[in-house]
Amino acid sequence: MREFWDERYAAEHYFFGTEPNKFLATQGHLFKPGQQVLAVADGEGRNGVWLAKHGVEVLSVDFSPVAQEKAKRLAAENDVAIRFELADLLNWDWGENRFDAIVAIFIQFAGPEGRAQMFDSIKRALKSGGYLIMQGYTPKQVEYKTGGPPHAENMYTAKLLQDSFGDFEILHLCEHEEVVNEGPGHSGHSALIDLVARKA
């Protein structure tokens, strides 16, 4: 698995671009200087760098050392400080009541069992009042083949997210389709789902 991601990130260009995820960029009002924010599977760092520009303390976690070297370079180019941790998120200690916000953008490498484990870890790791900001693909994305894994069971539906985070205050939950241009990795008409939820 690590070899797959290392190879994907080995090119000189940034596979998912250097600009933040479009949906994440609409949520800037949630971030305040000094907050502790986790960027899950942050890859080459585009979202972590954007978060750091908002003055928050970013922990960027990813599985691929190749991606993290590029993320460190991107952070340096943008003159922001980020903490990096190389980890397998299915075997990582997320901690408890640790983060003011968790950003999980296209983390659909995990199948149903791994996803349930990660969602439980997210819920534990957030502080009371903390925010989860998530974007993923719906099952229809498998037809479009413009990003994400070719496995419908890895995708999200509104019901899945409502059931998984039903004990949170769901502030925004929307399935929609639009053209995505986030590097060669996410490019073209896409079936998306967005979530913003606050832990009680």
Secondary structure, 3 states (H helix, E strand, C coil): CHHHHHHHCCCCCCCCCCCCCHHHHCCHHHCCCCCEEEEECCCCCHHHHHHHHCCCEEEEEECCHHHHHHHHHHHHHCCCCCEEEECCHHHCCCCCCCEEEEEEECCCCCCHHHHHHHHHHHHHHEEEEEEEEEEEECCCHHHHCCCCCCCHHHCCCHHHHHHHCCCEEEEEEEEEEEEEEECCCEEEEEEEEEEEEEEC
